[in-house]
Amino acid sequence: MSASPVNNSSNGAAAPTSVNEARDPSGFLSEIIGAPVTVKLNSGVVYRGV
């Protein structure tokens, strides 16, 4: 996986699903394999990768 931090102060990313939504992590991970993803940490650092 190749990911690099992105300094992005604008909020142009799609809203994440509810944290309280029960979901099987293995099913979720198999759905996103090979898909572009954006991960925003609580610190504000944004990682984008595939």
N, CA, C and O atoms as a MOPAC input file, in Angstrom:
PM7 MOZYME 1SCF
protein

 N      0.84200 1    -1.17700 1     0.00000 1
 C      0.00000 1     0.00000 1     0.00000 1
 C      0.87800 1     1.22900 1     0.00000 1
 O      1.86400 1     1.31400 1     0.73200 1
 N      0.50900 1     2.15800 1    -0.81800 1
 C      1.26300 1     3.38900 1    -0.90200 1
 C      0.37600 1     4.53000 1    -0.42200 1
 O     -0.65900 1     4.81400 1    -1.02500 1
 N      0.77300 1     5.16600 1     0.63500 1
 C     -0.00400 1     6.28800 1     1.16100 1
 C      0.95000 1     7.36700 1     1.61500 1
 O      2.04000 1     7.08400 1     2.11000 1
 N      0.53500 1     8.59200 1     1.44300 1
 C      1.36300 1     9.69100 1     1.88300 1
 C      0.49000 1    10.72600 1     2.56500 1
 O     -0.66500 1    10.90300 1     2.17700 1
 N      1.01000 1    11.41300 1     3.56800 1
 C      0.21000 1    12.42100 1     4.24600 1
 C     -0.09400 1    13.57900 1     3.31100 1
 O      0.72300 1    13.95500 1     2.47100 1
 N     -1.27300 1    14.12900 1     3.47400 1
 C     -1.70700 1    15.26000 1     2.65900 1
 C     -2.09500 1    16.38200 1     3.60200 1
 O     -2.89900 1    16.18300 1     4.51300 1
 N     -1.53600 1    17.54700 1     3.39100 1
 C     -1.90600 1    18.69600 1     4.20300 1
 C     -3.11500 1    19.34600 1     3.55500 1
 O     -2.98100 1    20.12700 1     2.61300 1
 N     -4.29100 1    19.02200 1     4.05900 1
 C     -5.53600 1    19.49300 1     3.46400 1
 C     -6.41100 1    20.07900 1     4.56200 1
 O     -7.03600 1    19.33900 1     5.32100 1
 N     -6.45900 1    21.38100 1     4.64700 1
 C     -7.24700 1    22.01600 1     5.69000 1
 C     -8.70600 1    22.15200 1     5.30500 1
 O     -9.55200 1    22.35700 1     6.17600 1
 N     -9.03000 1    22.04100 1     3.99900 1
 C    -10.43400 1    22.11500 1     3.59500 1
 C    -11.11700 1    20.79300 1     3.88300 1
 O    -10.46900 1    19.74800 1     3.93200 1
 N    -12.41500 1    20.84100 1     4.07100 1
 C    -13.16200 1    19.63800 1     4.40200 1
 C    -13.91200 1    19.14700 1     3.17300 1
 O    -15.14300 1    19.14200 1     3.17700 1
 N    -13.21000 1    18.73300 1     2.11900 1
 C    -13.83200 1    18.29000 1     0.89400 1
 C    -14.08500 1    16.79600 1     0.86300 1
 O    -14.61900 1    16.28600 1    -0.12200 1
 N    -13.71300 1    16.07700 1     1.91800 1
 C    -13.90300 1    14.63400 1     1.93600 1
 C    -15.33700 1    14.29300 1     2.30800 1
 O    -16.02800 1    15.07100 1     2.96500 1
 N    -15.76300 1    13.13000 1     1.87900 1
 C    -17.10000 1    12.66200 1     2.21400 1
 C    -17.17800 1    12.36900 1     3.70600 1
 O    -16.18700 1    11.96900 1     4.31700 1
 N    -18.33200 1    12.56300 1     4.27900 1
 C    -18.52100 1    12.32200 1     5.70800 1
 C    -18.42700 1    10.83300 1     5.99500 1
 O    -18.99100 1    10.02900 1     5.25300 1
 N    -17.72500 1    10.44800 1     7.05900 1
 C    -17.62300 1     9.03300 1     7.40000 1
 C    -18.95100 1     8.50400 1     7.91200 1
 O    -19.80600 1     9.27000 1     8.35600 1
 N    -19.11800 1     7.18400 1     7.84700 1
 C    -20.33000 1     6.59200 1     8.38800 1
 C    -20.29700 1     6.70800 1     9.89900 1
 O    -19.24500 1     6.96700 1    10.48400 1
 N    -21.41400 1     6.52200 1    10.51800 1
 C    -21.53100 1     6.64400 1    11.96600 1
 C    -20.57100 1     5.69600 1    12.67200 1
 O    -20.42400 1     4.54200 1    12.27000 1
 N    -19.92800 1     6.17400 1    13.70800 1
 C    -18.98700 1     5.35000 1    14.45800 1
 C    -19.73100 1     4.25800 1    15.20000 1
 O    -19.16400 1     3.19900 1    15.47100 1
 N    -20.99100 1     4.49500 1    15.53300 1
 C    -21.78500 1     3.52500 1    16.28200 1
 C    -22.37900 1     2.44600 1    15.39400 1
 O    -22.97500 1     1.49700 1    15.90300 1
 N    -22.23400 1     2.56500 1    14.07700 1
 C    -22.78600 1     1.58400 1    13.16200 1
 C    -22.02700 1     0.27100 1    13.29900 1
 O    -20.81900 1     0.22400 1    13.06500 1
 N    -22.73300 1    -0.80500 1    13.68200 1
 C    -22.09500 1    -2.10700 1    13.83700 1
 C    -21.80200 1    -2.67900 1    12.45700 1
 O    -22.68900 1    -2.76000 1    11.60700 1
 N    -20.55100 1    -3.07300 1    12.24000 1
 C    -20.17100 1    -3.60200 1    10.93600 1
 C    -19.01000 1    -4.56500 1    11.12300 1
 O    -18.10000 1    -4.30900 1    11.91100 1
 N    -19.04800 1    -5.66200 1    10.40200 1
 C    -17.97500 1    -6.65200 1    10.45600 1
 C    -16.73800 1    -6.07300 1     9.77200 1
 O    -16.78600 1    -5.79600 1     8.57300 1
 N    -15.64400 1    -5.88300 1    10.48800 1
 C    -14.46000 1    -5.25900 1     9.88700 1
 C    -13.91500 1    -6.04300 1     8.69300 1
 O    -13.46500 1    -5.43400 1     7.72200 1
 N    -13.94300 1    -7.37300 1     8.73900 1
 C    -13.39200 1    -8.14900 1     7.62400 1
 C    -14.22000 1    -7.94700 1     6.36000 1
 O    -13.66000 1    -7.88900 1     5.26500 1
 N    -15.53200 1    -7.84000 1     6.48800 1
 C    -16.38100 1    -7.57000 1     5.33200 1
 C    -16.11800 1    -6.19200 1     4.76800 1
 O    -16.04800 1    -6.01200 1     3.55300 1
 N    -15.97200 1    -5.21900 1     5.64900 1
 C    -15.68300 1    -3.84100 1     5.22300 1
 C    -14.34300 1    -3.77000 1     4.49800 1
 O    -14.23700 1    -3.14600 1     3.44200 1
 N    -13.32100 1    -4.40800 1     5.06400 1
 C    -11.99400 1    -4.37500 1     4.45300 1
 C    -11.97800 1    -5.07100 1     3.09600 1
 O    -11.29800 1    -4.61300 1     2.17800 1
 N    -12.71500 1    -6.16800 1     2.95800 1
 C    -12.74500 1    -6.85500 1     1.66600 1
 C    -13.45900 1    -6.00700 1     0.61500 1
 O    -13.16700 1    -6.12700 1    -0.57400 1
 N    -14.38900 1    -5.15300 1     1.03800 1
 C    -15.09600 1    -4.26400 1     0.11000 1
 C    -14.18500 1    -3.15600 1    -0.41300 1
 O    -14.33200 1    -2.73100 1    -1.55900 1
 N    -13.25300 1    -2.68600 1     0.40000 1
 C    -12.44000 1    -1.52900 1    -0.00300 1
 C    -11.07400 1    -1.89400 1    -0.55900 1
 O    -10.30100 1    -1.00300 1    -0.90900 1
 N    -10.75600 1    -3.18100 1    -0.64900 1
 C     -9.46000 1    -3.58900 1    -1.20400 1
 C     -9.36100 1    -3.08800 1    -2.64000 1
 O    -10.22800 1    -3.36400 1    -3.46800 1
 N     -8.30300 1    -2.35500 1    -2.91900 1
 C     -8.06700 1    -1.81700 1    -4.25400 1
 C     -8.78200 1    -0.50400 1    -4.53200 1
 O     -8.59900 1     0.08500 1    -5.59800 1
 N     -9.59200 1    -0.03900 1    -3.59100 1
 C    -10.33000 1     1.21500 1    -3.77800 1
 C     -9.53400 1     2.36900 1    -3.18500 1
 O     -8.79900 1     2.18000 1    -2.21500 1
 N     -9.67400 1     3.56800 1    -3.76000 1
 C     -9.02100 1     4.72800 1    -3.15600 1
 C     -9.66600 1     5.05000 1    -1.80500 1
 O    -10.89000 1     5.05400 1    -1.67700 1
 N     -8.83800 1     5.31700 1    -0.81200 1
 C     -9.34500 1     5.63600 1     0.52900 1
 C     -8.69200 1     6.91100 1     1.04900 1
 O     -7.57300 1     7.25100 1     0.66600 1
 N     -9.39500 1     7.59900 1     1.91300 1
 C     -8.88000 1     8.77000 1     2.61200 1
 C     -9.07600 1     8.53000 1     4.10500 1
 O    -10.18600 1     8.24000 1     4.55300 1
 N     -7.99800 1     8.65200 1     4.87200 1
 C     -8.05700 1     8.46300 1     6.32000 1
 C     -7.63900 1     9.76600 1     6.96800 1
 O     -6.53300 1    10.25300 1     6.73500 1
 N     -8.52100 1    10.33500 1     7.78200 1
 C     -8.20500 1    11.57300 1     8.48800 1
 C     -8.08500 1    11.25900 1     9.97800 1
 O     -9.03300 1    10.79100 1    10.60700 1
 N     -6.91500 1    11.52300 1    10.52200 1
 C     -6.66800 1    11.26700 1    11.93600 1
 C     -7.22300 1    12.40600 1    12.78100 1
 O     -7.46900 1    13.50200 1    12.27800 1
 N     -7.41600 1    12.14000 1    14.05900 1
 C     -7.89300 1    13.17700 1    14.97600 1
 C     -6.93800 1    14.36000 1    15.03200 1
 O     -7.35400 1    15.47800 1    15.33900 1
 N     -5.67200 1    14.12800 1    14.74100 1
 C     -4.68900 1    15.20200 1    14.76100 1
 C     -4.83100 1    16.12700 1    13.56000 1
 O     -4.22500 1    17.19800 1    13.51900 1
 N     -5.64200 1    15.70600 1    12.57300 1
 C     -5.83700 1    16.52000 1    11.38400 1
 C     -5.02000 1    16.07200 1    10.18800 1
 O     -5.21100 1    16.58300 1     9.08500 1
 N     -4.10300 1    15.11900 1    10.39000 1
 C     -3.29900 1    14.60700 1     9.29400 1
 C     -4.20000 1    13.72800 1     8.41800 1
 O     -4.96800 1    12.91000 1     8.92400 1
 N     -4.09200 1    13.91200 1     7.09400 1
 C     -4.91100 1    13.15400 1     6.15600 1
 C     -4.00700 1    12.26600 1     5.32600 1
 O     -3.01200 1    12.73300 1     4.77200 1
 N     -4.34900 1    10.98100 1     5.23500 1
 C     -3.63700 1    10.03300 1     4.39400 1
 C     -4.55700 1     9.57800 1     3.28600 1
 O     -5.72100 1     9.25800 1     3.52400 1
 N     -4.02800 1     9.54900 1     2.05900 1
 C     -4.78400 1     9.03300 1     0.91600 1
 C     -3.97400 1     7.92800 1     0.28300 1
 O     -2.75300 1     8.02200 1     0.16000 1
 N     -4.67100 1     6.87500 1    -0.11900 1
 C     -3.96800 1     5.76500 1    -0.74500 1
 C     -4.95500 1     4.78900 1    -1.34300 1
 O     -6.16200 1     5.03000 1    -1.37300 1
 N     -4.41300 1     3.67700 1    -1.82200 1
 C     -5.23100 1     2.62000 1    -2.44000 1
 C     -5.01500 1     1.34200 1    -1.65800 1
 O     -5.59900 1     0.30900 1    -1.98900 1

